[in-house]
Amino acid sequence: MKLQTPLLAALAALVFSPTMAAQRGAIAQPSAQQIPKLCAQSIAQARTRIAKIKKLPLQQVSAKTVLHAWNALDMGLQDIGGPIGLLSETSTDPAVRKAAEACDLLLSALPNEYLQSEALFQRVKALQTTDPIDAMARQSILDDFEERGVSLPAAKRDRAKAIFERLDKLSQDFARNVRDTKTTLAFSEAELQGVLPSALTTRAKDAQGNYLFGLDYPEYDAIMNNVVVDGTRKSFWMAFQQRGGQPNLDLLKEAVQLRLELAQLMGETNFADWTIKRKMAGSAQAVNRFLDDVNGRVEALERKELDALRVEKVSLTGYKDAVLKRWDVSLMQQRLKKARYSVDQNEVRAQFPTDPTVAWMMKVTSQLYGVQFKPNKTLPVWQADVRAYDVFDNKSGRYLSSFYLDLFPRDGKYKHAAAFPVRGVSVLAGRTPVSVLVTNFSREGFDQRELETLFHEFGHIMHGVLSQTRYVLNAGTGVKRDFVEAPSQMYEEWSRRPETLALFAEVCPTCKPIDPKLIERMNASRAFGKGLQYARQRLYAAWDMSLHTPTLVDPMQAWIDLESKTPLGYVPGTMVPAGFGHVMGGYQAGYYGYMWSEVLALDMRSAFGDNVMDPAVGARYRHLILESGGQRAPSELVEAFLQRKPSPDAFFKEISGQQ
């Protein structure tokens, strides 16, 4: 298969052998020394394409001369930008991460330049089309122009450009400060009472023989879910809540100030309304009404659940006046669920060993969507644990795409769970997609939360690699931000249904058979904790919205004010905003979207009825939702799939613990 652009061909020739240069699904992995040259080549090539569109006579404007040319521009930039963005978060070489970050800033600055070009804007605006996909692409590009300030006077355009570039740098610095956290805590064996022996057998020790723990999620779970020593949990929890530290609080404060200035430059009174008007919600007022509704549904349930956890702490400590603290919540939930539902997360982890569970998830997905996943060990990877797969359509046998799994934590790696859309599809250009799942799971198996996270993130991957959009700008997860989580949230259900679990033995006949009673208890246990979960989600979203009003606020003080009003209050010394990357990485004035999209996710799930493995419904979902990406409006897609208007009933039933 021929590579799509001269740039990618040059990139591949530098990085891979001649055989690999034509390899479909490959992700370029340039060295730190090669990145600056490739970055410069990409930008120069983009400027040549931009200049050509600018010079286009208005009478020659058409879908081919404008939209197809714009698609080529997007693809050329993504050919380097996709791999660079991934390597900046996952490369094992600090020099590569640094060079990738520098290139990423240059690439992100370029749209700030060309989306302020009046000549370019006029060519897109002049395009007339009755094709709905072309019309959607045209409007999306015009919106991008307006968002970058093309209609502003020259001085304001220049200021807007400077703000966008500074915000990109602040976001990058914020992410790096969390990703490169070096904090290590040392605990004696006595201080780790309750932790599983498997969490200690290969753990490094300091000179005094104390066990060393970093702040990755498997280590967090090992301590916060198991250790009965209060002081150990508190010290670990405090360290975890201080990731990013004061430097990130300073970055966030500056970002909030700049966003307000930007919104005012654009003629709005606040950043929230300015950015939400292009999302499904439409306005900050609509979002705040939604959050108030959520709060009304979960407030009493949260208090009831906290009372139950306090009773559990009394039982553990023997003190009738024991006070529940934030660092108690995880442990007490585990203990309560074990007592009330006989669910031990360590038993769950043993039931779902890592490799067989990943294979099972793929089998479930392949049967549901009519595709086949084939391991491809010839694709180059950036770390030995990373696995690559090709995706084929079952009926036609046609190659569709590739994806990679980077599952386990390591130093210098992105600390959360995310799907990286490295390469978007464009059927117009014969371009196939590539996505990467980046997580920080335990190597010893999945507990209940991790199992849901695995399916959630793989839902994003499928949105990327099964997409069949005409233009790369609409590919996969290129949808409205308050819809992007819906396909992944919906797919969480497939991690716990009897129809899917019945397939586990087919991928691992030597594994311990799935215990249906355990699954029943796991599903029953989901009813507890909904008040805690959604009250916290509402708090995050309300805090995010509070940062983006007409009045400038200090982000840390705003957090203290809001969290202080919650039942467990604010713990002095904690800095949750310093590690909350969403508000710096694309979800600013948008964190509400997790719950907004879940309304649609749970409603779409209902279309499968009592059989989530129904291949006919799976095929319809693949075609209407996953393949369509962002080339049709989300509300239109959901209504077409449901064959009725969406309803919030399933969501409100879920958050109230009624399932």
Secondary structure, 3 states (H helix, E strand, C coil): CCCCCHHHHHHHHHHCCHHHHCCCCCCCCCCCCCHHHHHHHHHHHHHHHHHHHHCCCHHHCCHHHHHHHHHHHHHHHHHHHHHHHHHHHHCCCHHHHHHHHHHHHHHHHHHHHHCCCHHHHHHHHHCCCCCHHHHHHHHHHHHHHHHHCCCCCHHHHHHHHHHHHHHHHHHHHHHHHHHCCCCCEEECCHHHCCCCHHHCCCCCECCCCCEEECCCHHHHHHHHCCCCCHHHHHHHHHHHCCCCHHHHHHHHHHHHHHHHHHHHHCCCCCHHHHHHCCCCCCCHHHHHHHHHHHHHHHHHHHHHHHHHHHHHHHHHHCCCCCCCCHHHHHHHHHHHHHHHHCCCHHHHHHHCCHHHHHHHHHHHHHHHHCEEEEECCCCCCCCCCCEEEEEEECCCCCEEEEEEEECCCCCCCCCCCEEEEEECCEHHHCECCEEEEECCCCCCCCCHHHHHHHHHHHHHHHHHHCCCCCCHHHCCCCCCCCCCCHHHHHHHHHHCCHHHHCCHHHHCCCCCCCCHHHHHHHHHHCCCCHHHHHHHHHHHHHHHHHCCCCCCCCHHHHHHHHHHCCCCCCCCCCCHHHHCHHHCCCCCCCCCHHHHHHHHHHHHHHHHCCCCCCHHHHHHHHHHHHCCCCCCCHHHHHHHHHCCCCCCHHHHHHHCCCC
